[in-house]
Amino acid sequence: MASSNHRWNQDFPKIGIRPAIDGRRKGIRESLEEITMNMAKAVAALLSETLKYPNGEPVECVIADTCIGGVAEAAAAANKFSKSGVGVSITVTPCWCYGTETMDMDPSTPKAIWGFNGTERPGAVYLAAVLSGHAQKGIPAFGIYGKDVQDAGSADIPQDVQEKLLRFSKAGLAAAYMKGKSYLAIGSVSMGIAGSIVNEELFQNYLGMRNEYVDMSELVRRIEEEIFDPEEYQLALNWVKENCAEGPDNNPAAIQTTRERKDQDWETVVKMSMIVRDLMIGNPRLADLEFGEEALGHNAILSGFQGQRHWTDHFPNGDFMEAILNTSFDWNGKRAPYLVATENDSLNGVAMLFGNLLSNTAQIFADVRTYWSPDSVKRVTGHTLSGAAKDGILHLINSGPAALDGTGEQSRDGQPAMKPYWEITDEEVGKCLKATSWRPASLEYFRGGGYSSDFLTKGGMPVTMSRINLVKGLGPVLQLAEGYSVDLPEDVHKTLDDRTDSTWPTTWFAPILTGEGSFTDVYSVMDNWGSNHGSISYGHIGADLITLAAILRIPVSMHNVAKEQIFRPRVWSNFGTSDPEGADFRACSSFGPLYK
């Protein structure tokens, strides 16, 4: 079994906890030292016990050595955080403090402040004052203020405060983890899809990431010169033969490829999978084989493969490679997904990255292909949609890259789910593989052959579909739709599925409707979706996406998240409270991208 431990050689960003205190000595500060530091310890414990890094390890917190009563102690904390790899900052206090003297001044570190709601000391007064300072200085911060008054010295963190601490921390860590990593474009623009025109301003200014590029011919070079681990290749090929069932060939008999060609395609797509992974994260084994440069990789947490048409007109398509890399397991066992955007759609890739970092789960890449109204389904199949699907459904389907986790064959509390890799059982791995067949590629689309994954997602999963779009003069915008995967009767699914390419994986999606705007009905969701692709993440993570977008200064143009769940920097309210969506656009425009 090949090891990918080198993938995590770089330290994960830590959360810095800043206990702020009234700096006045001879009575006031002394009475608050223990209480303030205990607040910091309680927050650190909550975060470390609840949140995990992409490798499954608990999130680490770093607490300032002393309470921060003035600028000297603020500087000392900043110095410690810099040396400790802190990427997210949370200030806590039960009392009044000197606002601009104690605040975190790092403009690119996501930051939040919890001001204790108690009557004995004015923690809420400090919170309001320091948030005003953040607004005035153009350094947005999230304000956390509990709804209920607590008694002085209470060690409890109220539930509403916990929710905001966790939501902010997840989003802040996602932003911090992206910083300095790479998006690797393998190839260029696929079939004129604008999302595969890689926009460096988005990655560098908004995400703090590098852009790396290789031509698809690099795969040919590595295949022909055997720049891959031969032992792992044999392991992988044997695993594929044992676990990846080949499905029926839908191509007309006259153009079907030979068995010999099909077997060669399997060998090629397995090599492609290993090579793209090695391009992303490197592989120390290659150094042992005297390929030292190739062993290093491109430090990529996200990549995209152009595929169509310059590759797929001649070589086997990238569907197997994309599907297996995006999945939470392969021939080496269970592991974190390697995110690969099909057709090099970097914008949908960013949505995949957001969803993965917020949930630690695999993502489904799909075309937002068809809106099926209840009347259309009734006309074509005679079936009346019901339950979550009663108002209509969206057919999410694409040529291969959907992670096998998307089968819904994993479970939580008896319900279908997509889980972090460390929670997936061996039995669930087997179920995902059994539910997937690998169909010889449609040669009308893919002249070079290959295999497409084919499965049907189980209904009943809460999911969130999201997408980043770029608008000239505006920049990036995020849209999202929470909803559920749904089941259809087998014959109904087959009738609808056979109207498109039935060799591709299908997810039937019913968005949650609000009766307003883009969520007036299911048709409106489809009609307002900004592109042909969407990324589907397990769980209703819309509120987390909105918080992450605010950190990065990306406005949200479309969502169906309840307003009480939305958490943005406090200064956003200064851009208007009667129209939160418009205020979000104005705030993001005013402050500009995080790394401008």
C-alpha positions, 0 to 999 in steps of 0.5 A, spaced: 500 500 500 502 506 497 503 512 503 500 519 502 502 521 509 507 527 505 500 530 503 500 533 510 507 535 511 505 542 511 502 544 518 495 546 518 493 553 520 491 553 528 486 558 531 489 563 536 485 565 542 486 572 544 483 573 552 482 581 552 482 584 559 481 591 562 488 593 563 487 597 569 491 594 575 490 595 582 484 591 583 480 591 576 485 587 572 487 582 577 479 580 579 478 578 571 485 575 570 482 568 571 475 569 569 478 571 562 483 566 561 478 561 563 473 563 557 479 562 552 480 555 555 473 554 554 473 556 547 479 552 545 476 546 548 470 547 544 473 548 538 478 542 539 473 537 541 468 539 535 472 540 529 477 536 525 482 538 520 482 534 513 486 529 515 482 527 521 486 530 527 483 535 532 483 542 530 489 545 534 488 552 538 493 557 541 492 561 547 496 568 548 501 567 554 497 572 557 491 576 557 491 582 553 490 589 556 494 593 551 498 594 545 504 591 548 501 584 550 497 585 543 503 585 539 506 579 544 500 575 542 501 577 535 508 574 535 506 568 538 501 566 533 505 568 527 511 563 530 505 558 531 502 558 525 495 561 527 491 562 521 484 564 525 483 569 530 478 569 536 478 574 541 474 573 548 472 578 553 468 578 559 469 586 560 471 592 558 477 593 554 481 598 550 479 597 543 484 599 538 489 597 543 487 590 544 484 589 537 487 584 532 490 588 526 492 583 521 488 585 515 488 578 512 487 573 518 479 572 519 477 574 526 471 574 531 470 577 537 466 574 543 463 579 548 460 576 554 453 578 555 453 579 563 451 585 567 457 585 572 462 587 567 461 590 560 463 585 555 458 587 550 460 594 551 467 592 549 464 588 543 461 594 540 467 599 541 472 594 538 467 592 532 466 599 531 474 600 531 474 594 526 469 597 521 473 604 521 480 601 520 477 597 514 478 590 518 472 586 518 470 582 524 465 577 526 461 579 533 459 574 537 454 576 543 449 571 546 442 572 547 441 571 554 445 574 560 449 570 564 452 570 571 459 573 572 464 568 572 460 562 568 464 557 564 458 555 560 458 557 553 451 558 551 448 554 545 447 560 540 454 562 542 457 555 540 454 555 534 457 562 531 464 560 534 463 553 530 461 556 524 466 562 524 471 557 525 470 552 520 469 558 515 476 561 517 480 555 517 477 553 510 480 560 508 486 560 512 488 553 509 487 555 502 492 560 503 499 559 499 496 552 496 495 551 488 490 550 483 493 546 478 490 546 471 491 540 467 490 543 460 486 549 458 479 551 456 474 545 454 469 546 449 469 553 450 466 553 457 468 559 460 469 556 467 475 553 465 478 560 463 482 560 469 482 567 472 488 568 476 485 574 480 480 570 483 485 565 486 490 570 488 486 576 490 480 572 493 483 565 495 490 567 496 492 561 492 497 560 486 496 558 479 500 552 476 499 549 469 501 543 465 499 541 458 495 534 458 501 532 454 505 531 461 500 525 462 503 522 455 510 523 457 509 520 464 505 514 461 510 513 456 516 514 460 513 510 466 514 516 471 509 512 476 510 507 481 510 500 478 508 497 484 503 501 486 500 501 479 500 493 479 496 494 486 491 499 483 490 495 477 489 488 481 484 492 485 480 495 479 479 488 476 476 486 483 472 492 485 470 496 479 465 492 475 464 493 467 457 495 465 454 494 459 456 497 452 451 502 449 455 503 443 452 501 437 455 494 435 459 496 429 463 501 433 464 498 439 471 497 441 475 490 442 476 487 448 483 488 448 482 495 447 478 495 453 483 492 457 488 497 454 483 503 456 483 500 463 491 500 464 491 507 461 486 510 466 489 507 472 495 510 470 492 517 469 489 517 476 496 516 479 499 521 475 494 526 476 495 525 484 502 525 483 502 532 479 497 535 485 501 533 491 508 529 489 510 522 490 516 521 494 517 514 491 518 517 484 525 520 487 527 513 489 526 512 482 530 517 480 525 522 478 526 527 483 523 533 480 516 530 478 516 527 486 515 534 488 508 535 485 505 542 485 502 543 492 495 543 489 489 542 493 485 543 487 486 541 480 482 541 473 483 536 467 481 539 460 479 532 457 475 534 452 476 535 446 484 535 445 485 529 450 478 525 449 478 525 441 484 520 442 485 518 449 481 514 454 477 520 457 478 522 464 472 520 467 475 514 471 481 518 474 476 524 476 471 519 479 476 515 483 480 521 485 474 525 488 472 519 492 474 518 499 477 511 498 481 507 492 486 501 492 490 504 498 484 504 502 480 510 505 483 517 504 481 524 503 479 526 496 483 529 491 479 534 488 479 534 481 474 539 476 472 536 470 473 540 464 478 544 468 472 548 470 476 552 475 469 556 478 466 549 480 472 547 482 472 552 487 465 551 490 468 543 490 473 546 495 469 550 499 464 544 500 470 539 502 473 544 507 467 546 510 465 538 511 471 534 510 467 530 505 467 528 498 463 532 493 459 531 487 461 534 480 455 535 476 451 538 470 445 542 472 442 538 466 434 538 466 428 541 470 423 536 470 416 539 472 411 535 475 407 536 469 412 533 465 414 527 469 406 525 469 406 526 461 412 522 460 412 517 465 404 517 468 407 518 475 405 523 480 411 526 484 410 526 491 414 528 498 420 532 497 419 532 489 412 534 489 414 541 486 419 538 481 426 536 480 433 537 477 436 532 474 444 532 476 448 528 471 455 528 468 460 524 465 464 521 470 467 525 475 462 524 481 465 521 487 463 514 488 461 517 495 455 520 492 451 513 491 449 515 498 451 508 500 454 510 506 449 511 512 449 515 519 443 514 524 440 509 519 440 514 513 444 515 507 450 520 507 456 522 505 462 522 511 469 524 512 473 518 510 475 516 517 468 515 519 467 510 513 467 503 514 470 497 510 463 495 509 460 502 506 466 502 501 464 495 498 457 498 498 459 504 494 463 500 489 457 495 488 452 500 487 457 503 481 458 500 474 463 503 469 460 503 462 464 504 456 464 511 454 460 513 449 464 514 443 460 519 440 462 523 445 469 520 447 472 518 441 478 515 445 474 511 449 475 510 456 470 508 462 464 513 465 462 511 472 454 510 473 450 510 479 444 513 482 444 517 488 440 514 494 434 519 496 433 522 503 440 526 503 440 533 505 445 536 500 447 543 498 448 545 491 453 551 490 457 554 484 462 560 483 460 565 477 465 570 475 461 577 472 465 582 468 465 588 472 463 585 479 467 579 480 466 572 483 459 571 486 457 565 490 450 562 489 447 556 493 441 551 494 439 547 499 435 541 498 434 533 498 436 528 494 430 524 492 428 517 490 424 515 484 420 509 482 425 505 478 421 505 472 420 512 472 428 513 473 429 509 467 424 512 463 427 519 465 434 517 465 434 514 458 432 520 455 439 523 456 446 519 457 444 513 461 452 511 462 453 517 467 451 518 474 444 521 476 442 525 482 435 527 483 435 533 487 429 537 490 431 544 492 427 547 498 423 553 496 421 559 500 416 562 495 420 568 493 425 570 488 430 565 485 426 560 490 419 561 488 419 554 485 424 549 482 423 552 475 426 559 478 432 555 481 434 552 474 432 558 471 437 563 475 443 558 476 449 561 473 452 556 469 452 549 466 455 546 472 454 545 480 458 542 486 453 538 491 456 537 498 452 533 503 449 536 508 445 543 509 452 547 509 449 554 506 450 558 512 457 556 512 458 557 505 455 564 506 460 565 512 466 563 508 464 567 502 464 574 507 471 572 509 473 572 502 469 578 500 465 574 495 457 576 495 452 571 495 447 572 489 442 566 491 441 562 497 435 559 501 438 559 508 434 562 513 436 569 515 437 567 523 442 562 520 446 567 516 453 570 520 457 575 517 462 581 519 458 586 524 460 591 519 455 588 514 449 592 517 452 598 516 451 597 509 443 596 510 439 592 514 433 592 510 436 589 504 441 584 507 443 581 500 444 588 497 448 590 503 452 584 502 454 586 495 456 593 497 460 591 503 464 586 499 465 591 493 467 596 499 472 592 502 475 588 496 478 581 496 481 579 502 488 579 499 488 585 495 
